[in-house]
Amino acid sequence: MKAPIWKWQKEREALIRKMLEYFAKFQCIITDRYHSTIFSQIVNTPVANSRSD
């Protein structure tokens, strides 16, 4: 079941902030996902992209 859109609009800033704080805890992120790369770069955590096939 998806959350209602109003809930996302109301809580999105806190959810994004929480995710950025999570990514900031690591010395390096290894990922094959675009959003993980972006979050890592925002918080200046080194990132290594792996290839996903």
C-alpha positions, 0 to 999 in steps of 0.5 A: 500500500502506498502512502498518500501524496499529502504524507509525502509532501508533509514529510519529504524534507525530513525523509531526505535529511535523514537519508543524507545523514545516513550517507554522511556516516560512511567513509565510502559508498559503493553503489550501482544506483544513480540516487545513491551516487547523488546522495553521496556527492551531496554530503561529500562522501566518496563514491565508487560506482559499480556496473549493474547488468 
